[in-house]
Amino acid sequence: MVHFVLNAHGEQTFRYGEAVHPGDVLETTGEITDIRQKAGMDFLTVKSTTTNQHGRLVVEGTWVAVVRG
C-alpha cells in the first residue's frame, strides 16, 4: 500500500504528440515500470500514455514517485 502523504515527486519527462481539440476522446493508460529501494525509500517509475480516438499519441509521461517510510 502506498501512503500518498509520504509521497514526494521526483523527476519527470514528457513527450508530446498530436494536439488536442474540442470533441476529442482521450484514453490514458499507466503502468509502474520499475521499483527500486534506496536509503529506506521506494522509488517507483511510472509511465502514462494518452492517445486520441484515432489511436495517435497525445502525450507520454514518465515520472518517479519517492515513497518515504
C-alpha positions in Angstrom: 0.0 0.0 0.0 1.3 3.5 -0.9 0.6 6.2 1.6 0.3 9.3 -0.5 1.1 11.6 2.4 4.6 10.1 2.4 5.0 10.6 -1.3 7.4 13.0 -2.9 7.6 13.9 -6.6 10.9 13.2 -8.3 12.0 13.8 -11.9 9.6 13.8 -14.8 9.7 13.9 -18.6 7.0 14.4 -21.3 6.9 13.6 -25.0 4.1 15.3 -26.9 2.3 14.1 -30.0 -1.0 15.2 -31.6 -2.7 18.4 -30.4 -5.9 18.0 -28.5 -9.1 19.6 -30.0 -12.6 20.1 -28.6 -14.6 16.8 -29.1 -11.5 14.6 -29.0 -11.9 11.4 -26.9 -8.8 10.6 -24.9 -7.7 7.4 -23.3 -4.9 7.2 -20.7 -3.1 4.1 -19.5 -0.5 3.8 -16.9 2.0 1.3 -15.5 4.7 1.1 -12.9 7.8 0.2 -14.9 10.4 0.0 -12.2 10.6 -0.2 -8.4 13.9 0.4 -6.5 14.7 0.8 -2.9 17.4 3.1 -1.5 18.1 4.6 1.9 14.8 3.2 3.3 12.7 4.7 0.5 11.0 3.2 -2.5 11.4 4.8 -6.0 8.6 4.0 -8.4 9.0 4.8 -12.1 5.6 5.4 -13.6 4.8 5.7 -17.3 1.5 7.0 -18.7 0.4 7.2 -22.3 -2.6 9.2 -23.6 -4.0 8.6 -27.1 -6.8 10.2 -29.0 -9.8 8.5 -30.7 -7.6 7.7 -33.7 -5.0 5.9 -31.6 -2.5 8.6 -32.0 -0.2 9.7 -29.2 -1.2 12.8 -27.4 1.3 12.7 -24.6 3.6 10.2 -22.9 4.8 11.0 -19.4 7.4 9.3 -17.2 8.0 10.3 -13.6 9.5 9.0 -10.4 7.5 8.9 -7.2 9.5 8.7 -4.0 7.8 6.9 -1.1 9.3 7.6 2.3 8.9 5.4 5.3 
